[in-house]
Amino acid sequence: MQLLRTSHLLFMALLLLGLAACKTQELAPLQPNLNRLGLEQPLIETPGLEGKSLQPSDFFADTLLLRLIEVALGQNQQLAMAALERDMLGLQFRQQKRNNRPQVSAQAGAGLTRFGRFTMDGVGNKDTNLSDALPPAFRIPDPVYRDFQLLPTFSWEIDLWGKYRNLRKRAEADFLRQSYTQQFLRNQLSSSVATLYYSVAAQNEKVSLLRQTIRNQEEALQYVRQLKDAGQHNELAVKQFEAIVFNVKTRLIEEERVRQELLLALNQVLGSSRVAYAPAAFQGDFSLESLPLSYSQSLQALYQRPDVLAAEQGLQLEQHQLAVLRAAFYPTLQLRGFLGLQSFDPTRLFQLPAGLAAQAFGMLHLPIFQQGQLKAQLEIGKLKRQQALLHYEDRLLHAHTELLQTWNSFFAYQEALQAKGQEVEVLRQATRYSRELFAVGYASYVEVILANLSALEAEIEAIELKKIRNHQYVSLFRATGT
């Protein structure tokens, strides 16, 4: 009796010790400090874009570019790997949703056991069979014991502290994070295709311009040779014009090499070794009216950028992981048992209720001597959550800065392109005037050469500015996270 009382006291002491060890600080969820970052509070829905999901076709009207983007999205290897990763996380999420359900399994078996004579079972079975009050059907097989059973078993850990609920939410956040990451990769891939597309288009314009310039310079060279034969100019003028032709041909070779490199890079992004095509010149133009959303709308759309949403889900993942670590401090309750048929006589296995066997019991697990390890894991979880919060804030700030810089650059290059267009027009007139004056002897061949080179450089710079302006438009597409 004294031993039983001591056991009860020891059990209660261990229980109280375990419950005392379970005390942990409540964990409030972390949120980014938008005021400190200087960002506006997000609206529930962006005005003018209610329920609308922007597509590349909302930004680009070039049908060839849209077809290339579609090809890249369909066969790019990195995007395909990201999709497989998302599918795997989706399967893990569905598996996690079933983890806390009662586990039921069927168990059927037959066995033979020979107990030693000098064992508790051996002595007990023999002594039981010696009883005259025991009917023959209930005599235990001896010395070899037979056991036949058909026992469905079950086990269930009751989710007292939300451990499995938070595991499901963590798996869901991980799946959503990968889904948003895949969307972000789609945006980056579409942007890469558009950037390379406009780079190739710029190279095509340069190549076309240089070829036309070579034809014009060769005609001018023939004209100067005729003037030399007529005694109106010397060999120096001929050599100067001839050198210009070779100079432009050298530039043409270099620009064609660059174009081929860009085409190969575009092929790689498309996920194919086939030759990609781009227009011989830029198709269409971009302006403020080309954008499907305003500046204020784009600022609100930042909160729906896939990389920002992925970072937000990363923070949610760490929040739920921290809740799982916190639940590890508390006791767990597990129920186990079975209900089925069991007998040492196979002919009586299915006799009811004689063959019916059942068991049910519960186990309470208390973490007592693992406090140091659990606290260390909890502190690591807090640091990871803080790290995820900083990453979320960094993505928000990066997206905001990228958008501001892109808007500023787009309009700056738009104005520069207009000014450069006026310069090109003036230099074209100067080139035409220099040729007319040269024909009547009022301008030297040096002035003609300088006018031609100035016009050529200005036109190449205009093509470069247009390419950069188009790249900035692509950057606006990328910054909105479409």
C-alpha positions as CSV (number, residue, x, y, z in Angstrom):
1,M,0.0,0.0,0.0
2,Q,2.8,2.3,0.9
3,L,4.5,1.5,-2.4
4,L,1.3,2.3,-4.3
5,R,1.0,5.7,-2.6
6,T,4.7,6.5,-3.3
7,S,4.1,5.6,-7.0
8,H,1.1,7.9,-7.2
9,L,3.1,10.8,-5.6
10,L,6.0,10.2,-8.0
11,F,3.6,10.2,-11.0
12,M,2.0,13.5,-9.9
13,A,5.4,15.1,-9.3
14,L,6.5,14.1,-12.8
15,L,3.2,15.4,-14.3
16,L,3.5,18.8,-12.5
17,L,7.2,19.0,-13.5
18,G,6.3,18.3,-17.1
19,L,3.5,20.9,-17.2
20,A,5.7,23.5,-15.6
21,A,8.3,22.8,-18.2
22,C,5.7,23.4,-20.9
23,K,5.4,27.1,-20.2
24,T,6.5,29.1,-23.2
25,Q,6.1,32.7,-24.2
26,E,3.2,33.5,-26.5
27,L,4.4,34.2,-30.0
28,A,2.7,37.2,-31.8
29,P,2.9,37.1,-35.6
30,L,5.4,39.5,-37.2
31,Q,4.4,42.0,-39.9
32,P,6.6,44.3,-42.0
33,N,6.9,47.9,-40.8
34,L,5.7,49.8,-43.9
35,N,6.0,53.2,-42.3
36,R,9.6,52.6,-41.6
37,L,10.1,51.4,-45.2
38,G,8.3,54.5,-46.5
39,L,5.7,52.5,-48.4
40,E,2.0,53.0,-48.7
41,Q,-0.5,50.7,-47.1
42,P,-1.8,48.1,-49.6
43,L,-5.3,48.3,-50.7
44,I,-7.6,45.3,-50.8
45,E,-8.0,45.8,-54.5
46,T,-6.0,48.0,-56.9
47,P,-8.4,50.6,-58.4
48,G,-9.0,49.9,-62.1
49,L,-7.6,46.4,-61.9
50,E,-10.4,44.7,-59.8
51,G,-10.1,41.0,-60.4
52,K,-8.0,41.5,-63.5
53,S,-4.8,39.5,-64.1
54,L,-2.4,41.3,-66.5
55,Q,-0.9,39.3,-69.2
56,P,2.1,39.9,-71.6
57,S,-0.4,40.7,-74.3
58,D,-1.6,43.7,-72.2
59,F,1.9,45.2,-72.5
60,F,3.1,44.0,-75.9
61,A,1.3,44.2,-79.2
62,D,4.0,42.5,-81.3
63,T,2.5,39.1,-82.3
64,L,5.9,37.6,-83.1
65,L,7.2,38.5,-79.6
66,L,4.1,37.1,-78.0
67,R,4.6,33.8,-79.9
68,L,8.2,33.6,-78.8
69,I,7.1,34.3,-75.1
70,E,4.6,31.5,-75.4
71,V,7.2,29.1,-76.8
72,A,9.6,30.0,-74.0
73,L,6.9,29.4,-71.3
74,G,6.1,26.1,-72.9
75,Q,9.5,24.5,-73.2
76,N,12.1,26.4,-71.0
77,Q,13.9,23.8,-68.8
78,Q,14.3,26.0,-65.7
79,L,10.6,26.8,-65.7
80,A,9.7,23.2,-66.2
81,M,11.9,22.2,-63.2
82,A,10.1,24.9,-61.1
83,A,6.8,23.5,-62.1
84,L,7.9,20.0,-61.0
85,E,9.0,21.4,-57.6
86,R,5.6,23.0,-57.2
87,D,3.9,19.7,-58.0
88,M,6.0,17.9,-55.4
89,L,5.2,20.4,-52.7
90,G,1.5,20.1,-53.7
91,L,1.7,16.4,-53.1
92,Q,3.4,16.9,-49.8
93,F,0.7,19.3,-48.8
94,R,-2.0,16.8,-49.6
95,Q,-0.1,14.2,-47.7
96,Q,0.2,16.5,-44.7
97,K,-3.5,17.1,-44.6
98,R,-4.0,13.3,-43.9
99,N,-1.2,12.9,-41.4
100,N,-3.4,13.6,-38.3
101,R,-6.2,11.2,-39.2
102,P,-6.6,8.0,-37.2
103,Q,-4.3,5.3,-38.6
104,V,-6.2,2.1,-39.2
105,S,-4.5,-1.1,-40.4
106,A,-5.5,-4.8,-40.6
107,Q,-3.4,-7.5,-39.0
108,A,-3.8,-11.2,-39.6
109,G,-1.5,-13.9,-38.4
110,A,-0.8,-17.3,-36.9
111,G,2.0,-18.4,-34.7
112,L,3.5,-21.1,-32.5
113,T,5.3,-20.5,-29.2
114,R,6.9,-23.0,-26.9
115,F,7.3,-21.6,-23.4
116,G,10.1,-22.9,-21.1
117,R,8.9,-25.0,-18.2
118,F,10.7,-22.8,-15.7
119,T,9.0,-19.6,-17.0
120,M,6.0,-17.7,-15.8
121,D,4.0,-18.6,-18.9
122,G,5.1,-22.2,-18.9
123,V,4.2,-22.8,-15.3
124,G,1.0,-20.8,-15.5
125,N,-0.3,-22.6,-18.6
126,K,0.4,-26.1,-17.1
127,D,-1.2,-25.1,-13.7
128,T,-4.3,-23.7,-15.5
129,N,-4.8,-27.0,-17.4
130,L,-4.7,-29.0,-14.2
131,S,-7.8,-27.3,-12.9
132,D,-10.8,-29.7,-12.9
133,A,-13.2,-26.7,-13.3
134,L,-11.8,-25.8,-16.7
135,P,-13.8,-27.2,-19.7
136,P,-11.8,-29.1,-22.3
137,A,-12.5,-26.4,-24.9
138,F,-10.7,-23.8,-22.8
139,R,-7.6,-25.8,-22.1
140,I,-4.4,-24.0,-23.2
141,P,-2.3,-25.8,-25.8
142,D,0.8,-27.0,-24.0
143,P,3.8,-27.2,-24.4
144,V,3.4,-25.5,-27.8
145,Y,1.0,-22.6,-27.7
146,R,-0.9,-21.7,-30.9
147,D,-2.2,-18.2,-31.6
148,F,-4.5,-17.2,-34.4
149,Q,-5.6,-13.6,-34.8
150,L,-7.4,-11.2,-37.2
151,L,-7.0,-7.8,-35.5
152,P,-7.7,-4.4,-37.1
153,T,-5.6,-1.9,-35.1
154,F,-5.8,1.9,-34.8
155,S,-3.6,4.7,-33.5
156,W,-4.4,8.4,-33.3
157,E,-2.4,11.3,-31.9
158,I,-4.9,13.9,-30.8
159,D,-3.9,17.4,-31.9
160,L,-4.3,19.2,-28.6
161,W,-2.0,22.1,-29.3
162,G,-2.4,22.6,-33.0
163,K,0.8,20.9,-34.0
164,Y,-0.6,19.1,-37.0
165,R,-2.8,22.0,-37.9
166,N,0.3,24.2,-38.2
167,L,2.2,21.5,-40.0
168,R,-0.6,21.6,-42.6
169,K,-0.5,25.4,-42.8
170,R,3.3,25.3,-43.1
171,A,3.0,22.8,-46.0
172,E,0.4,25.0,-47.7
173,A,2.6,28.1,-47.3
174,D,5.5,26.2,-48.8
175,F,3.4,25.1,-51.7
176,L,2.1,28.7,-52.3
177,R,5.6,30.1,-52.0
178,Q,6.8,27.8,-54.8
179,S,3.8,28.6,-56.9
180,Y,4.5,32.3,-56.6
181,T,8.2,31.6,-57.3
182,Q,7.2,29.9,-60.5
183,Q,5.0,32.9,-61.5
184,F,8.0,35.1,-60.8
185,L,10.2,32.9,-63.0
186,R,7.5,33.2,-65.8
187,N,7.7,36.9,-65.5
188,Q,11.5,36.9,-65.6
189,L,11.5,34.5,-68.5
190,S,9.0,36.6,-70.5
191,S,11.1,39.7,-69.7
192,S,14.3,38.0,-70.9
193,V,12.7,37.0,-74.2
194,A,11.4,40.5,-74.7
195,T,14.8,42.1,-73.9
196,L,16.7,39.8,-76.2
197,Y,14.0,40.2,-78.9
198,Y,14.4,44.0,-78.9
199,S,18.2,43.6,-78.8
200,V,18.1,41.4,-81.9
201,A,15.7,43.9,-83.6
202,A,18.2,46.7,-82.8
203,Q,21.1,44.7,-84.3
204,N,19.0,44.0,-87.4
205,E,18.4,47.7,-87.8
206,K,22.1,48.4,-87.4
207,V,23.1,45.8,-89.9
208,S,20.5,47.1,-92.4
209,L,21.8,50.7,-91.8
210,L,25.4,49.7,-92.3
211,R,24.7,47.8,-95.5
212,Q,22.9,50.8,-96.9
213,T,25.7,53.0,-95.8
214,I,28.2,50.7,-97.6
215,R,26.2,51.0,-100.8
216,N,26.1,54.8,-100.5
217,Q,29.8,55.0,-99.7
218,E,30.7,52.8,-102.7
219,E,28.6,55.0,-105.0
220,A,30.4,58.0,-103.5
221,L,33.8,56.3,-104.0
222,Q,32.9,55.6,-107.7
223,Y,31.9,59.3,-108.1
224,V,35.2,60.5,-106.6
225,R,37.2,58.2,-108.8
226,Q,35.4,59.7,-111.8
227,L,36.3,63.2,-110.6
228,K,39.9,62.1,-110.2
229,D,40.0,60.7,-113.7
230,A,38.6,64.1,-114.8
231,G,41.4,65.9,-113.0
232,Q,39.1,67.5,-110.4
233,H,40.4,65.6,-107.4
234,N,43.5,63.7,-106.4
235,E,44.3,60.2,-105.2
236,L,44.1,61.3,-101.5
237,A,40.4,61.9,-101.8
238,V,39.9,58.5,-103.4
239,K,41.8,56.7,-100.5
240,Q,39.9,58.6,-97.9
241,F,36.5,57.5,-99.3
242,E,37.9,54.0,-99.8
243,A,39.0,53.8,-96.2
244,I,35.5,54.8,-95.1
245,V,34.1,51.9,-97.0
246,F,36.4,49.4,-95.3
247,N,35.7,51.0,-91.9
248,V,32.0,50.5,-92.3
249,K,32.4,46.9,-93.6
250,T,34.5,46.2,-90.4
251,R,31.7,47.5,-88.3
252,L,29.2,45.5,-90.2
253,I,31.1,42.3,-89.5
254,E,31.2,43.1,-85.8
255,E,27.5,43.9,-85.6
256,E,26.6,40.7,-87.4
257,R,28.7,38.8,-84.9
258,V,26.8,40.4,-82.0
259,R,23.5,39.7,-83.7
260,Q,24.4,36.0,-84.0
261,E,25.3,35.9,-80.3
262,L,22.0,37.4,-79.3
263,L,20.1,34.9,-81.5
264,L,21.9,32.0,-79.7
265,A,21.1,33.5,-76.3
266,L,17.5,33.9,-77.4
267,N,17.5,30.2,-78.5
268,Q,18.8,29.2,-75.1
269,V,16.0,31.1,-73.3
270,L,13.4,29.6,-75.6
271,G,14.8,26.1,-74.7
272,S,15.4,25.2,-78.3
273,S,18.3,25.0,-80.7
274,R,16.2,26.2,-83.6
275,V,17.0,29.6,-85.0
276,A,14.8,32.3,-83.6
277,Y,13.7,35.2,-85.7
278,A,13.2,38.8,-85.0
279,P,11.9,41.6,-87.2
280,A,14.3,43.5,-89.4
281,A,13.3,46.7,-87.6
282,F,11.4,47.7,-84.5
283,Q,7.7,47.1,-84.7
284,G,5.4,49.7,-83.2
285,D,6.3,52.2,-80.5
286,F,5.9,52.7,-76.8
287,S,4.4,55.6,-74.9
288,L,2.5,56.3,-71.7
289,E,-0.7,55.1,-73.5
290,S,0.9,51.7,-74.1
291,L,1.0,50.9,-70.4
292,P,-2.0,49.0,-69.1
293,L,-1.8,50.6,-65.7
294,S,-1.0,54.0,-64.2
295,Y,1.8,54.9,-61.9
296,S,-0.4,54.8,-58.8
297,Q,-1.8,51.5,-59.9
298,S,1.7,50.0,-60.4
299,L,2.6,51.1,-56.9
300,Q,-0.3,49.2,-55.4
301,A,0.4,46.2,-57.8
302,L,3.8,45.8,-56.1
303,Y,2.1,44.0,-53.2
304,Q,0.8,41.4,-55.7
305,R,4.2,40.8,-57.3
306,P,5.0,37.1,-57.3
307,D,8.4,37.5,-55.6
308,V,6.8,39.7,-52.9
309,L,4.0,37.2,-52.4
310,A,6.6,34.3,-52.3
311,A,8.5,36.2,-49.5
312,E,5.3,36.8,-47.6
313,Q,4.5,33.0,-47.8
314,G,8.0,32.4,-46.6
315,L,7.3,34.5,-43.5
316,Q,4.0,32.6,-43.0
317,L,5.9,29.3,-43.3
318,E,8.3,30.3,-40.5
319,Q,5.4,31.5,-38.4
320,H,3.7,28.1,-38.6
321,Q,7.0,26.3,-38.0
322,L,7.5,28.3,-34.9
323,A,4.1,27.3,-33.7
324,V,5.0,23.6,-34.3
325,L,8.2,24.1,-32.3
326,R,6.2,25.7,-29.5
327,A,3.8,22.8,-29.4
328,A,6.7,20.4,-28.8
329,F,6.9,21.8,-25.2
330,Y,3.4,20.5,-24.4
331,P,2.3,16.9,-23.6
332,T,1.0,14.7,-26.4
333,L,-1.9,12.3,-26.1
334,Q,-1.9,9.2,-28.3
335,L,-4.7,6.6,-28.4
336,R,-4.1,3.1,-29.5
337,G,-6.0,-0.2,-29.6
338,F,-7.4,-3.0,-31.6
339,L,-10.8,-4.8,-32.1
340,G,-10.9,-8.2,-33.8
341,L,-10.8,-11.9,-33.5
342,Q,-8.2,-14.0,-31.6
343,S,-8.1,-17.6,-30.4
344,F,-5.6,-20.5,-29.9
345,D,-8.2,-22.8,-31.5
346,P,-8.6,-22.0,-35.3
347,T,-12.0,-23.7,-35.3
348,R,-13.3,-21.3,-32.7
349,L,-11.8,-18.1,-34.1
350,F,-15.0,-16.9,-35.7
351,Q,-17.2,-17.8,-32.7
352,L,-18.8,-14.6,-31.3
353,P,-18.6,-13.2,-28.8
354,A,-16.1,-15.8,-27.5
355,G,-13.5,-15.0,-30.3
356,L,-13.8,-11.2,-29.9
357,A,-10.7,-9.4,-28.6
358,A,-10.4,-5.7,-28.0
359,Q,-8.0,-3.2,-26.4
360,A,-7.9,0.6,-26.0
361,F,-5.4,2.7,-24.1
362,G,-4.0,6.2,-24.1
363,M,-0.5,7.4,-23.6
364,L,0.6,10.8,-22.4
365,H,4.1,11.9,-23.4
366,L,5.7,14.7,-21.4
367,P,9.0,16.4,-22.4
368,I,10.9,16.7,-19.1
369,F,14.6,16.4,-19.8
370,Q,14.6,17.8,-23.4
371,Q,14.0,21.4,-22.3
372,G,17.4,22.6,-23.4
373,Q,17.1,21.1,-26.8
374,L,13.6,22.3,-27.3
375,K,14.4,25.9,-26.2
376,A,17.4,26.0,-28.6
377,Q,15.2,24.8,-31.5
378,L,12.6,27.5,-30.5
379,E,15.3,30.2,-30.5
380,I,16.5,29.1,-33.9
381,G,13.0,29.2,-35.2
382,K,12.6,32.8,-33.9
383,L,15.8,33.8,-35.7
384,K,14.6,32.2,-39.0
385,R,11.3,34.0,-38.7
386,Q,13.1,37.3,-38.2
387,Q,15.2,36.4,-41.2
388,A,12.1,35.7,-43.3
389,L,10.6,39.1,-42.2
390,L,13.7,40.9,-43.3
391,H,13.7,39.1,-46.6
392,Y,10.0,40.1,-47.1
393,E,10.8,43.8,-46.3
394,D,13.8,43.6,-48.6
395,R,11.7,42.3,-51.5
396,L,9.1,45.0,-50.9
397,L,11.8,47.8,-50.9
398,H,13.5,46.3,-53.9
399,A,10.3,46.1,-55.9
400,H,9.4,49.7,-55.0
401,T,12.9,51.0,-55.9
402,E,13.0,49.0,-59.1
403,L,9.6,50.4,-60.2
404,L,10.6,54.1,-59.4
405,Q,13.9,53.7,-61.2
406,T,12.3,52.1,-64.2
407,W,9.5,54.8,-64.5
408,N,12.2,57.5,-64.3
409,S,14.5,55.8,-66.9
410,F,11.7,55.1,-69.3
411,F,10.5,58.7,-69.6
412,A,14.1,60.0,-69.6
413,Y,15.1,57.8,-72.5
414,Q,11.8,58.6,-74.2
415,E,12.7,62.3,-74.2
416,A,16.3,61.6,-75.2
417,L,15.1,59.5,-78.1
418,Q,12.9,62.4,-79.3
419,A,15.9,64.8,-79.2
420,K,18.1,62.3,-80.9
421,G,15.6,61.9,-83.7
422,Q,15.7,65.6,-84.3
423,E,19.5,65.4,-84.4
424,V,19.4,62.6,-86.9
425,E,17.1,64.6,-89.2
426,V,19.4,67.6,-89.0
427,L,22.5,65.5,-89.8
428,R,20.7,63.8,-92.7
429,Q,20.0,67.3,-94.2
430,A,23.6,68.2,-93.6
431,T,24.8,65.1,-95.4
432,R,22.5,65.9,-98.4
433,Y,23.7,69.5,-98.5
434,S,27.4,68.5,-98.3
435,R,27.0,66.2,-101.3
436,E,25.3,69.0,-103.3
437,L,27.9,71.5,-102.4
438,F,30.7,69.0,-103.1
439,A,29.3,68.4,-106.6
440,V,29.5,72.1,-107.4
441,G,32.9,72.6,-105.7
442,Y,31.7,74.6,-102.6
443,A,32.6,71.8,-100.1
444,S,35.7,69.6,-99.7
445,Y,35.6,65.8,-99.6
446,V,36.6,66.0,-95.9
447,E,33.4,67.9,-95.1
448,V,31.4,65.2,-97.0
449,I,33.2,62.4,-95.1
450,L,32.6,64.1,-91.7
451,A,28.9,64.8,-92.5
452,N,28.4,61.1,-93.5
453,L,30.2,59.8,-90.4
454,S,28.3,62.1,-88.1
455,A,25.0,61.1,-89.6
456,L,25.9,57.4,-89.3
457,E,27.0,57.7,-85.7
458,A,23.8,59.6,-84.8
459,E,21.6,57.0,-86.5
460,I,23.4,54.2,-84.6
461,E,23.0,56.1,-81.3
462,A,19.3,56.6,-82.1
463,I,18.9,52.8,-82.6
464,E,20.7,52.2,-79.3
465,L,18.5,54.7,-77.5
466,K,15.4,53.1,-78.9
467,K,16.7,49.7,-77.8
468,I,17.4,51.0,-74.3
469,R,14.0,52.7,-74.2
470,N,12.3,49.4,-75.2
471,H,14.4,47.6,-72.5
472,Q,13.1,50.1,-69.9
473,Y,9.5,49.3,-71.1
474,V,10.3,45.6,-70.6
475,S,11.6,46.5,-67.1
476,L,8.2,48.1,-66.4
477,F,6.6,44.9,-67.4
478,R,9.0,43.0,-65.1
479,A,8.6,45.4,-62.2
480,T,4.9,45.0,-62.1
481,G,5.4,41.2,-61.8
482,T,2.9,40.3,-64.5
